[in-house]
Structures are given as structure tokens and as C-alpha cells.
Amino acid sequence: MRIALVPSSLLIAALAAAVAPFAPIAAGEAAASVALAPDKIDEKAKAIYEAGLAAVAKIKSIELVAESKLDGIDPSLLPPGFGGRFLVKLDFGKAAHAMRFEAAPGAAKRGTTLITAGQKSLAFDADAKTYTEGGSDWFRIAGNMTTAAPNWILENRLRAGQANAPVSKLVAAELGEPIKLDGVDCDVVKIVRVLDAGGAGAPMELRFHETIAFARTDALPRRIEMRPELPEGNNVPAAGGPVAYYSAVKIDPAFDASVFAMTPPEGYRKVEVAAPIKPAAPAGSELAVKVGDPAPDFKLTTLDGKEVTLASLKGKVVLLDFWATWCGPCKAAMPTIQKISDEYAVKAGGNSVAVFGVNTWEQKPNAAKDYFAKMKFTYGCLLKGDDLAQAYRINAIPTLVVIGTDGKVVAAEVGMSDPSGKSIRNAIERALSK
């Protein structure tokens, strides 16, 4: 399992958020909540769903309070600061599709406000009195506000205005029990849809299972549970994930021009983005360093400030795990990395294998140290691994690299192919046997 870094397209960003590979803790229960009989469409459910699509397509602007809640997810695997309630304002009447995210009314802290339109974005922190400027890839500076993005509304509203947008086809639909949310009566529809997201020459079908509560007043969603279907899952959706709730919905409000103004508040200090977000690896891309090549040298520091170089590890087999605290699959793999470290600590006097997590593209200075302490991990951790990741041409994490005693790469894999770590152990054993 791996997580690819965010691409700079609003539509694909919305889809990426929907299919983010969080690790489940209540697989059976969560999957059952949206599983449907394949290719069976109830006409009433279909009509409600299509009325929702039609309502979204007509929106010129919308204001709502968005909140994400967890279902079947281990909170330790989530990006820092996940969740929260945000006031979201979207203006589709503008050519640039302007958006604004800020703390919902009644929040204890004002926190960060994000504004984005076209090729520009601005985030300013009312508590720290700082601001950051960005481009069209607004998620670079959005932090946990990405959880407030109303992805279903964004995807379907943008699709309605794009002649060449990816095609979404309904393949299953049934009615659920009606519910009341935010004081509004809602019809619940469970659907499966297939999205062709690959484009010309690169077909890629994504299957989504969605349970959506549509308000009877305006046909717009008030609750959305979205799951990607598991690969070859026979109509079984992935378990666990965020559930989006929308309240205080206002359709077509007239926003003042100042709402989307790209001007930071007076007296705020400019700060740069803490860590660059690399583009997602294109299909077929590979690491720059192949098996048998000399591993790139490095000079990095550990959590306690000690310097480590590849040369200082000569004669040992080295395992490098490139990771970040905001990467769920990275954190899901780390207990296995710890087990591997523990196993080889008692073999050959503990001197044969060196295990390091290489903290990469981190967004907060002490995030890695705090996470290692929280999880009580004892294997090595190297900080500020961005340049080393670039030397390997790493585009997705976790990426694991095994280096032999001669300093050459023995194995490399993007994502831990086997959660048990068997392939990594086999690579270490091969390296030790030489």
C-alpha cells in the first residue's frame, strides 16, 4: 500500500481525497454499510440521485458548514489535525471557481483561512498572524482544511461545466431508510458508480460505493459516505474512512468581492510552505537508482542530533524507510519496520543490520520526533530527508530501500508490498548472505 503525492488539479484532488488509502479497524462493519448487489438499479433511488446531480449542476454559489467524522479508522494513521468544522464558500459563477475555507462560527480559535481562485491561493493564520501564498495546487497550504472540501459537490459541479470531464456511470442503486439531519428530512440513496478517470490513451476505471442523504428541500447532500471499491473486490468497498456532513446550507448567496480577495490581513508576517508537495509519479515511472547501483550517499541527523552517513554504515545491511507523519500508509507500515529492527537487533549481536526511517516532506519541525515518542518506536529516524528522496527520485511514500554491505542497492519497493514485511526480510537475508 502506498500514497501518491497530490497532483495539481482540483478535480483529481477531490477524487484523491475520496480514495486515500487509510487503514481500517472495523472492516466488516464499515463495508457492510455501503455494499450493494451488483448492477441492480432501483428506479426511485436513481431518480433521487439524478435530482441531486441536477441540483448541483445549477448551483452558481453555495455556503455550508462542512465536517468530517471518522468511521472504522485508527486515528493514529490519520494526518495531524484531521477533522474540524469549517465554513465553506464556493463561487462557481467566477471563471476561476473561487473557494474560501475558514473556521465555522462558534469555533474556539479562528485558526487558518484559505482562499483560492484560478492560479492563486492564500492561507492566513489568525492566531499566529502569518500568511502563506500558493498557486493552483492550493492543498500545499491547506493543511487539515482539505477535510472540509465538499468533494462530491465539487466533482459533480465541475463535471457539469466541462465537456471533456471524466464520465461517471451509475451501475447500482437502492433506497436506504430516510433520516433527518440538521433539522432537514433526507432521502438516503446507496449507489455504486464507475468513473473513467484515465483520459484518452490511459484508461483507468475507479468504482465508488456511496451512501448519500439528499435533503428533500433542495435535493443537495447533507451526509456523504464514500468508499473506493477494493481491487478485484467483487463489489466490496474499502472499509473505514471519513464521512462528510454538510449543514447550514445556503444556495446561490451573493458574496462580496472581499470574500475571495487575495490580500493578506495587514500586519501579518509571510512564511513559506514548510515542505514542497511533489507531483504524483506518472504511470511507469521508476526510481532513479536501480538494484545493483551504488546507493546515494547521505549525511543526515537522528532525533537526538547525531550525524549519520552512509559511509559510517559500511559493512552493514541498511534499510531505509522514507515516510512522513501525514501519510497514513507510511504509519501503517511502521510497526512492521519496528519488528524488523527488533528481530535483527538480536541477530549477530545486533551489528549486522541498521534500520532507519527517513522523514521526508514533513510539514512541522517536531512532527517526526513527537510521533516516534508517541508510538514508542526505537529504530533509527533520520530527519530532513528531502534531498535524499530527490536523489532516489522518490515520488510516492512509503518507499523502502535495502542497501547491501557493499553500499549497493539490493531491493527497493514503493509501498510495503506485503504488510508482514516478508519481501523486505527476504532482501535483507539475501544481502547478509553475500
C-alpha positions in Angstrom: 0.0 0.0 0.0 1.2 3.5 -0.9 0.1 7.0 -1.1 0.9 9.1 -4.1 1.6 12.8 -3.6 -1.2 15.2 -4.5 -1.5 16.2 -8.2 -2.2 19.8 -9.1 -5.7 19.5 -10.4 -8.8 20.4 -8.4 -10.9 17.6 -9.8 -8.3 14.9 -9.3 -7.6 16.4 -5.8 -11.2 15.8 -5.0 -11.0 12.2 -6.2 -7.7 11.6 -4.5 -9.3 12.6 -1.2 -12.0 10.1 -1.8 -9.7 7.2 -2.5 -7.0 7.9 0.1 -5.8 4.5 1.4 -6.5 4.8 5.1 -6.1 1.6 7.1 -9.4 0.2 8.5 -10.1 -1.2 12.0 -13.7 -2.2 11.5 -13.6 -3.7 8.0 -16.6 -5.9 8.1 -19.0 -3.5 9.7 -17.9 -0.5 7.6 -18.0 -2.4 4.3 -21.5 -3.7 5.0 -22.8 -0.1 5.4 -22.5 0.6 1.7 -22.2 -2.8 -0.1 -24.9 -3.4 -2.8 -26.0 -6.1 -5.1 -24.0 -5.6 -8.3 -25.7 -4.0 -11.3 -29.2 -3.6 -9.7 -30.8 -0.2 -10.0 -33.9 0.8 -8.1 -35.6 3.5 -10.3 -36.8 5.6 -7.3 -33.3 5.7 -5.9 -31.9 6.6 -9.3 -34.3 9.4 -9.6 -33.3 10.9 -6.3 -29.7 10.6 -7.1 -30.1 12.2 -10.5 -32.2 15.0 -9.0 -29.2 15.7 -6.7 -26.9 15.8 -9.8 -29.2 18.2 -11.5 -29.4 20.5 -8.4 -25.6 20.6 -8.1 -25.3 21.4 -11.8 -27.4 24.5 -11.4 -25.5 26.0 -8.4 -23.9 29.3 -9.0 -22.6 29.6 -5.5 -23.1 27.8 -2.2 -22.2 28.3 1.5 -22.2 25.5 4.0 -20.6 24.2 7.2 -18.6 21.0 6.5 -17.4 18.5 9.0 -15.7 15.1 8.6 -16.2 12.3 11.1 -14.4 9.0 11.2 -15.8 5.6 10.6 -13.6 2.5 11.1 -10.3 4.3 11.1 -7.4 4.1 13.5 -6.9 7.8 14.4 -3.1 7.3 14.7 -3.0 6.7 11.0 -4.6 10.0 10.1 -2.8 13.2 9.1 -2.2 15.6 12.1 -5.2 17.8 12.8 -7.7 15.7 10.8 -11.3 16.8 11.1 -12.9 20.0 12.5 -15.8 22.1 11.4 -15.3 24.7 8.6 -17.4 27.3 6.9 -17.0 26.8 3.2 -17.9 29.3 0.5 -17.8 28.3 -3.2 -18.5 30.6 -6.2 -18.9 28.8 -9.5 -20.1 31.9 -11.3 -16.5 33.1 -11.5 -14.3 31.7 -14.3 -11.7 30.7 -11.6 -14.2 28.9 -9.3 -13.3 30.7 -6.2 -13.3 28.9 -2.8 -12.9 30.1 0.8 -12.5 27.8 3.9 -12.4 29.2 7.5 -13.3 28.1 11.0 -17.0 27.5 11.5 -19.0 30.0 13.6 -18.5 29.3 17.3 -15.1 27.8 16.9 -12.8 28.3 19.9 -9.9 29.5 17.7 -10.1 31.3 14.4 -7.2 29.3 13.0 -6.3 29.3 9.3 -8.4 30.8 6.5 -7.8 29.6 2.9 -8.8 31.4 -0.2 -8.2 30.0 -3.7 -9.2 31.1 -7.2 -7.5 30.1 -10.5 -3.8 30.1 -10.3 -3.6 31.7 -6.9 -4.2 30.7 -3.3 -3.7 32.4 0.1 -3.8 31.0 3.6 -3.5 33.2 6.7 -3.4 32.1 10.3 -5.3 34.5 12.6 -3.7 33.0 15.7 -0.1 33.1 14.5 -0.6 36.3 12.5 1.2 34.7 9.4 0.2 34.1 5.8 1.4 31.8 3.0 0.9 32.3 -0.7 0.4 29.4 -3.1 -0.6 28.5 -6.6 -3.4 26.5 -8.2 -2.3 23.5 -6.1 -3.9 25.0 -3.0 -3.7 21.8 -1.0 0.0 22.6 -0.5 -1.1 25.3 2.0 -4.5 24.0 3.1 -3.3 21.7 5.9 -6.3 19.9 7.6 -8.8 22.1 5.7 -8.7 19.6 2.9 -11.0 17.5 5.0 -13.6 20.3 4.6 -13.6 20.2 0.8 -17.1 19.1 -0.3 -15.7 16.7 -2.8 -19.0 15.3 -4.2 -20.3 18.8 -4.9 -17.0 19.9 -6.4 -16.6 16.9 -8.6 -20.1 16.9 -10.0 -20.4 20.7 -10.3 -17.1 20.9 -12.2 -18.0 17.9 -14.3 -21.3 19.7 -15.3 -19.2 22.6 -16.7 -16.6 20.5 -18.6 -17.2 19.0 -21.9 -14.2 16.6 -21.6 -14.8 15.7 -17.9 -14.3 12.1 -16.8 -17.5 10.0 -17.3 -19.3 8.8 -14.2 -21.7 5.9 -14.8 -24.3 4.6 -12.3 -24.2 0.8 -12.0 -26.2 0.1 -8.9 -28.7 2.0 -6.7 -31.1 1.3 -3.9 -33.0 3.2 -1.2 -32.0 3.4 2.4 -34.0 4.5 5.4 -34.9 8.2 5.5 -33.2 10.3 8.1 -33.3 13.9 9.5 -30.1 15.9 9.5 -29.6 19.5 10.6 -33.4 19.6 11.0 -33.9 18.6 7.4 -35.7 15.5 6.2 -33.4 13.5 3.9 -33.8 10.6 1.5 -30.9 8.1 1.7 -29.6 6.5 -1.5 -26.9 3.8 -1.8 -25.2 3.7 -5.1 -22.2 2.3 -7.0 -20.7 4.3 -9.8 -17.9 3.8 -12.2 -15.6 6.7 -13.1 -13.4 6.7 -16.1 -10.5 8.9 -14.7 -7.7 7.9 -17.0 -8.4 10.0 -20.1 -7.5 9.2 -23.7 -4.8 6.6 -24.1 -4.7 5.8 -20.4 -7.9 4.1 -19.3 -8.4 3.9 -15.6 -11.8 2.9 -14.0 -12.5 3.7 -10.4 -15.5 2.2 -8.7 -17.1 4.1 -5.8 -19.7 3.0 -3.3 -21.6 5.9 -1.9 -24.3 6.4 0.7 -25.8 9.9 0.3 -28.5 11.6 2.3 -30.2 14.1 0.0 -32.3 16.9 1.5 -35.9 16.9 0.4 -35.9 20.7 0.5 -33.2 21.4 -2.2 -32.0 17.9 -3.3 -28.5 18.6 -2.1 -26.5 16.2 0.0 -26.3 16.6 3.8 -24.3 13.4 4.5 -21.9 11.5 2.2 -20.1 8.3 2.9 -17.8 7.4 0.0 -15.6 4.3 -0.4 -13.5 3.2 -3.3 -14.0 -0.4 -4.3 -11.2 -2.8 -3.4 -9.2 -4.1 -6.3 -10.8 -7.2 -7.6 -13.1 -6.9 -4.5 -16.3 -8.3 -6.2 -18.3 -5.3 -5.3 -16.8 -4.9 -1.9 -15.9 -1.3 -0.9 -12.8 -0.4 1.2 -13.6 -0.2 4.9 -13.3 2.8 7.0 -12.8 6.4 6.1 -14.2 9.9 6.6 -17.9 10.6 6.4 -18.8 14.2 5.3 -21.6 16.2 6.9 -23.0 19.4 5.5 -25.2 21.8 7.4 -26.4 25.4 7.3 -26.6 25.1 3.5 -27.3 28.3 1.6 -27.8 28.1 -2.2 -26.7 30.9 -4.5 -25.7 33.5 -1.9 -24.3 36.8 -3.2 -20.7 37.0 -1.9 -19.0 40.3 -1.5 -15.8 40.7 -3.6 -13.7 40.8 -0.3 -14.6 37.2 0.5 -12.2 35.9 -2.2 -9.7 38.8 -2.1 -6.1 37.5 -2.3 -4.8 40.2 0.1 -3.3 39.1 3.4 -4.5 41.0 6.5 -2.4 44.0 7.5 0.4 43.3 9.9 0.7 39.6 9.1 4.1 38.0 8.5 4.7 36.0 5.4 6.0 32.4 5.8 6.9 29.9 3.1 5.4 26.5 2.6 7.0 24.2 5.1 7.5 21.3 2.7 7.0 21.1 -1.1 4.4 18.7 -2.4 5.9 16.7 -5.2 3.7 15.7 -8.2 2.4 12.2 -8.4 4.6 9.7 -10.2 3.4 9.2 -13.8 2.5 5.8 -14.9 5.6 3.7 -15.5 8.0 5.9 -13.6 10.8 4.3 -11.7 13.3 5.2 -9.0 16.5 6.8 -10.3 18.5 4.2 -8.5 18.2 0.6 -9.7 19.0 -2.7 -7.9 22.8 -3.1 -8.2 23.5 0.6 -8.4 25.6 2.3 -5.7 23.2 3.9 -3.1 23.4 7.7 -3.0 25.5 8.9 -0.1 23.9 11.0 2.6 24.6 13.0 5.8 21.6 13.2 8.0 20.9 13.7 11.7 19.0 11.5 14.1 16.3 12.6 16.5 18.9 13.2 19.2 21.1 15.2 16.9 23.7 12.6 15.9 25.1 12.7 12.4 24.8 9.5 10.3 26.4 9.0 6.8 26.1 6.0 4.5 29.9 5.7 4.8 29.6 5.3 8.5 27.3 2.2 8.0 29.8 0.4 5.7 29.7 -3.3 6.3 26.1 -3.3 7.5 22.9 -4.0 5.6 20.8 -0.8 5.7 17.1 -0.5 5.5 15.7 3.0 4.7 12.0 3.7 5.0 11.0 7.1 3.5 7.9 8.3 5.4 6.0 11.3 6.8 3.6 11.8 9.7 0.8 12.9 7.3 1.0 9.7 5.3 -1.4 7.0 6.6 0.1 4.1 4.7 3.5 5.1 6.0 2.3 5.0 9.6 0.5 1.7 8.9 3.9 0.2 7.8 5.9 1.4 10.7 5.1 -1.3 13.3 6.4 -3.8 10.8 9.6 -1.8 10.4 9.9 -1.8 14.2 9.5 -5.6 14.3 12.2 -6.0 11.6 14.5 -3.7 13.6 13.9 -5.7 16.8 14.5 -9.1 15.1 17.9 -8.1 13.7 18.9 -6.4 16.9 19.2 -9.8 18.4 20.9 -11.5 15.4 24.6 -11.4 15.0 25.0 -9.2 18.1 22.8 -6.5 16.6 25.6 -5.3 14.4 24.6 -6.6 11.0 21.5 -4.5 10.1 20.8 -0.8 10.5 17.2 0.3 10.2 16.2 4.0 9.7 13.0 5.8 8.9 13.9 8.8 6.7 11.5 11.6 7.5 10.6 13.2 4.2 8.5 16.2 3.1 7.5 16.7 6.7 5.3 19.8 7.4 6.1 20.5 11.0 9.6 20.7 12.6 9.0 18.3 15.5 6.4 16.1 14.0 8.7 13.1 13.5 10.1 13.3 17.0 6.7 13.6 18.6 5.3 10.7 16.6 8.2 8.4 17.4 7.8 9.2 21.1 4.0 8.7 21.0 4.3 5.3 19.3 7.4 4.3 21.3 9.4 3.4 18.2 13.0 2.6 18.9 14.6 2.1 15.5 16.6 5.0 14.0 15.0 8.1 12.4 16.8 10.5 10.1 15.4 14.0 9.7 15.1 16.3 6.6 15.4 13.5 4.0 14.0 15.6 1.1 17.3 15.8 -0.7 17.9 12.1 -0.3 14.4 11.3 -1.6 15.2 13.5 -4.6 18.4 11.6 -5.2 16.4 8.4 -5.4 13.7 10.2 -7.4 11.0 9.1 -4.9 7.5 10.2 -5.9 5.4 8.3 -3.5 5.7 7.1 0.1 6.4 4.9 1.8 9.3 3.8 -0.2 11.6 1.2 1.2 15.2 0.6 0.1 17.6 -2.2 1.2 21.3 -1.4 0.8 23.9 -4.2 0.9 27.2 -4.3 2.9 29.0 -3.2 -0.3 26.9 0.0 -0.5 24.8 -1.1 -3.5 21.0 -1.3 -3.6 19.7 -4.8 -3.1 16.0 -4.1 -3.3 13.5 -1.1 -3.4 9.8 -1.1 -3.3 7.2 1.7 -3.3 4.7 0.9 -0.7 5.1 -2.1 1.5 4.0 -4.9 -0.9 3.4 -7.3 1.9 2.1 -5.9 5.3 4.1 -8.7 7.1 7.4 -7.3 5.7 8.3 -10.7 4.1 9.8 -9.2 1.0 11.9 -6.8 2.9 13.1 -9.5 5.2 14.0 -11.7 2.2 16.0 -8.8 0.7 17.9 -8.3 4.0 18.7 -12.0 4.2 20.0 -12.0 0.6 22.2 -9.1 1.4 23.5 -10.8 4.6 24.3 -14.0 2.7 26.7 -12.3 0.3 
